[in-house]
Amino acid sequence: MGAIGIFGGTFDPIHHGHLITAQSVFLKRKLDKVIFIPCFISPHKINVEYSSPEHRLNMVKTAIDGIPYFDVSDYEIDKGDVSYTYNTLLEFSKEYEKIELIIGFDNLLKFDSWHNPDEILELAKLVVLKRHSDAGTKDFHKYYGKATYVDSPTVDISGTEIRDRIKKELPIDFLVPDNIKEYILNNNLYKY
């Protein structure tokens, strides 16, 4: 068996940027599959309001339905509390021998502040989505040299932008899959 990719986040909502970059890493790293893991509470966004964990999990399930190389895990949501990547990798290492942790370049910038970063690297290969726009960044901490970089498409979409557009009653077509747009509207999300 080859390696699996772990792709965590709030996914509030999951959007085309997530899906395009996950597919790119899946192909370039020749992974068996990519597992999306919505967090319960992100340690980097403790004071941020999220949609309910159930809605975020359902949106990921809906977005990846029928894509054989994508999977979803409810591990962090079922566990509750702050979701630490180290704990998740510890759990997944019981089942998978080779794990690649997929993070964005923005997360690499603060990787030294993550919970147990050295131990994370013992459990998984750190795979960083690197866009051409990140090329001029200087090395700030020791983890830069320990990461594997994958050129990924630049898809400038953010969950914040999508939520703001919904609040302002602007269209979100082309930012999220049609079934996610339908889910958001049917469940009256982000109108607060």
C-alpha positions in Angstrom: 0.0 0.0 0.0 1.2 3.5 -0.8 0.8 6.7 1.2 -2.4 8.5 2.1 -2.8 12.2 2.3 -4.4 13.9 5.4 -6.0 17.2 4.6 -7.5 18.9 7.6 -9.3 22.2 8.1 -12.4 23.9 9.1 -14.0 23.5 5.6 -16.5 26.3 6.4 -17.5 25.8 3.6 -15.4 23.4 1.5 -14.8 25.0 -1.9 -13.2 24.5 -5.3 -9.8 25.7 -4.0 -9.8 22.8 -1.5 -10.8 20.2 -4.1 -8.5 21.4 -6.8 -5.4 21.5 -4.6 -6.2 18.1 -3.0 -6.6 16.6 -6.4 -3.3 18.1 -7.5 -1.4 16.7 -4.5 -3.1 13.3 -5.0 -1.8 13.1 -8.5 1.7 14.7 -8.0 2.5 12.6 -4.9 0.9 9.4 -6.3 -1.2 8.9 -3.1 -3.6 6.1 -2.6 -6.2 8.6 -1.4 -6.7 11.9 0.3 -8.7 12.0 3.5 -10.4 15.3 4.4 -10.7 15.8 8.2 -12.9 18.6 9.3 -11.7 19.9 12.7 -14.0 20.3 15.7 -12.1 23.4 16.9 -9.0 24.6 15.1 -6.2 25.5 17.6 -5.4 28.5 15.4 -9.0 29.8 15.4 -10.2 29.1 18.9 -12.2 32.3 19.1 -13.8 32.1 15.7 -17.4 31.2 15.1 -18.0 28.2 12.8 -20.9 26.5 11.3 -21.9 23.4 13.3 -19.5 20.5 13.0 -22.3 18.4 11.5 -22.9 20.9 8.7 -19.2 21.2 7.9 -18.8 17.4 7.9 -21.9 17.0 5.7 -20.6 19.6 3.2 -17.3 17.7 2.8 -19.2 14.4 2.4 -21.4 16.0 -0.2 -18.5 17.7 -2.1 -16.5 14.5 -2.5 -19.3 12.1 -3.1 -18.5 9.8 -6.0 -14.8 10.7 -6.1 -13.0 7.4 -5.5 -9.6 8.9 -4.4 -11.2 11.3 -1.8 -12.4 10.2 1.6 -13.6 11.9 4.7 -13.1 11.2 8.4 -15.3 12.4 11.3 -12.5 11.5 13.8 -11.8 15.1 15.0 -15.5 16.0 15.1 -16.4 12.9 17.1 -13.5 13.5 19.5 -14.7 17.0 20.2 -12.6 19.7 21.8 -9.6 21.4 20.2 -8.3 19.4 17.2 -4.6 18.9 17.4 -3.0 17.4 14.2 -0.5 15.4 16.3 -3.3 13.5 18.1 -5.1 12.8 14.8 -1.9 11.5 13.2 -1.2 9.3 16.2 -4.6 7.7 15.6 -4.3 7.3 11.9 -0.8 5.8 12.2 -2.4 2.8 13.8 -4.0 2.0 10.5 -1.7 3.6 7.9 2.0 3.1 7.6 2.7 6.0 5.3 1.0 9.3 5.9 1.5 12.6 4.1 0.2 15.7 6.0 -1.0 18.3 3.4 -0.8 21.9 4.6 -0.8 25.3 2.9 2.2 27.5 2.8 0.5 29.9 5.2 0.4 27.0 7.8 4.1 26.3 7.2 4.9 29.9 8.3 3.6 29.1 11.7 4.3 25.4 11.9 6.9 25.9 14.7 3.9 27.0 16.9 1.9 23.9 16.3 1.4 21.3 19.1 4.3 18.8 19.0 5.7 19.8 15.5 8.7 17.4 15.8 6.5 14.5 16.7 4.2 15.3 13.8 7.2 14.9 11.5 7.9 11.5 13.0 4.4 10.4 12.1 4.0 12.0 8.7 5.8 13.5 5.8 5.0 17.2 5.7 3.7 18.2 2.2 3.3 21.9 1.6 1.2 23.4 -1.1 3.6 26.0 -2.7 2.4 28.4 -5.2 4.7 30.5 -7.5 3.7 33.6 -5.4 5.4 32.0 -2.4 8.7 31.7 -4.1 10.3 34.8 -2.6 9.7 33.8 1.0 12.7 33.4 3.2 13.3 30.5 5.6 12.2 31.4 9.1 12.4 28.2 11.1 13.9 24.7 10.9 10.7 23.1 9.4 11.2 24.8 6.0 14.0 22.4 5.2 12.0 19.4 6.4 9.0 19.9 4.2 8.3 18.5 0.7 7.0 21.2 -1.6 4.4 20.6 -4.2 3.6 23.2 -6.8 -0.1 23.6 -6.7 -2.6 25.7 -8.7 -3.3 29.2 -7.4 -7.0 29.2 -6.6 -7.7 32.3 -4.7 -10.9 31.4 -2.9 -11.5 31.6 0.8 -14.2 30.5 3.1 -14.4 34.0 4.6 -15.1 35.5 1.1 -17.8 32.9 0.5 -19.5 33.6 3.9 -19.3 37.4 3.3 -20.8 37.0 -0.2 -23.7 35.0 1.2 -24.3 37.6 4.0 -24.4 40.3 1.3 -26.7 38.2 -0.9 -24.1 38.0 -3.7 -23.7 34.9 -5.9 -21.3 32.1 -4.9 -21.5 30.3 -8.3 -18.1 28.9 -9.4 -16.6 29.3 -5.9 -18.2 26.1 -4.5 -19.6 23.0 -6.2 -23.3 23.3 -7.1 -24.3 20.7 -4.5 -22.5 22.7 -1.8 -24.3 25.9 -2.9 -27.6 24.0 -2.7 -26.6 22.6 0.8 -25.8 26.1 2.0 -29.0 27.6 0.7 -31.2 24.7 2.0 -29.7 24.9 5.4 -29.7 28.7 5.6 -26.0 28.9 6.4 -23.9 32.1 6.8 -26.9 34.5 6.8 -26.2 35.6 10.4 
